[in-house]
Each structure stands twice: as C-alpha cells, then as structure tokens.
Amino acid sequence: MSRWPSCKARRVFAALIRIGRTLKRLSGSHRTLARADWADYVFAYHDGEELGPAALSRMAKHTGLRPEDI
C-alpha cells in the first residue's frame, strides 16, 4: 500500500504553496512553480482532477512534497 493518498489537484497545489513554492508563471492550466535551490516545476493539472499515488510520488521527487504536507 502506498503512503500517498489520492486527492484533488487543488489540494496538492495548495500544499506546494505551503511548503514554499511560489507561482512564477501561468499559461492556461500550466502553472510554473519556483522554489529557492530547486528546479522550477510545471504543475499541469486542472483543480478538480484526481491525482493518484503514482502521480504524487513522481511529483514528490521533483518538488520536495511529503505525504504529511497534503
């Protein structure tokens, strides 16, 4: 069983903002998030979209997101 819960994209986006990411650029539904000492990350999900454990795990490798942040 995965440590990651399934959740809506708007909740994940809010968690990324809480851990220090800032919105750098917006182009349609693609939001580029920046954080010092990390590479920029393009968050390309609509707010109502359900993200599963696999997508969250891949995202965590690039953003520093942890299961307890959500």
C-alpha positions as CSV (number, residue, x, y, z in Angstrom):
1,M,0.0,0.0,0.0
2,S,1.2,3.5,-0.9
3,R,1.9,6.2,1.6
4,W,0.3,8.7,-0.8
5,P,-3.4,9.4,-0.6
6,S,-5.5,10.1,-3.7
7,C,-6.6,13.8,-3.7
8,K,-7.7,16.6,-5.8
9,A,-5.2,18.8,-7.7
10,R,-6.3,22.0,-5.9
11,R,-5.3,20.4,-2.6
12,V,-1.9,19.4,-3.9
13,F,-1.3,22.8,-5.4
14,A,-2.2,24.4,-2.0
15,A,0.3,22.1,-0.3
16,L,3.0,23.1,-2.7
17,I,2.4,26.7,-1.9
18,R,2.5,26.0,1.8
19,I,5.9,24.3,1.5
20,G,7.5,27.3,-0.1
21,R,6.8,27.1,-3.8
22,T,5.7,30.4,-5.5
23,L,3.8,30.9,-8.7
24,K,6.3,32.1,-11.2
25,R,4.3,31.9,-14.4
26,L,0.8,31.0,-15.6
27,S,-0.1,29.8,-19.1
28,G,-3.5,28.3,-19.4
29,S,-3.7,25.4,-17.0
30,H,0.1,25.1,-16.8
31,R,1.4,26.8,-13.6
32,T,5.2,27.1,-13.2
33,L,6.2,27.0,-9.6
34,A,9.6,28.1,-8.3
35,R,11.4,27.5,-5.0
36,A,15.0,28.5,-4.0
37,D,17.6,25.8,-4.5
38,W,15.1,23.6,-6.5
39,A,14.4,23.4,-10.2
40,D,11.1,25.0,-11.5
41,Y,8.2,22.6,-11.6
42,V,5.3,22.8,-14.1
43,F,2.0,21.9,-12.4
44,A,-0.2,21.0,-15.3
45,Y,-3.4,19.7,-13.7
46,H,-6.9,21.1,-13.5
47,D,-8.2,21.9,-10.0
48,G,-10.9,19.2,-10.0
49,E,-8.6,16.4,-11.3
50,E,-8.0,13.5,-9.0
51,L,-4.3,12.7,-8.6
52,G,-3.4,9.1,-7.6
53,P,-0.5,7.8,-5.5
54,A,1.8,7.2,-8.5
55,A,1.4,10.8,-9.8
56,L,2.0,12.2,-6.3
57,S,5.1,10.1,-5.8
58,R,6.6,11.3,-9.1
59,M,5.8,14.9,-8.2
60,A,7.4,14.5,-4.8
61,K,10.8,13.6,-6.4
62,H,10.8,17.0,-8.2
63,T,9.2,19.2,-5.6
64,G,10.1,18.0,-2.1
65,L,6.5,17.3,-1.3
66,R,5.8,14.7,1.5
67,P,2.6,12.8,2.3
68,E,2.2,14.7,5.6
69,D,2.2,18.0,3.7
70,I,-1.1,17.2,2.0
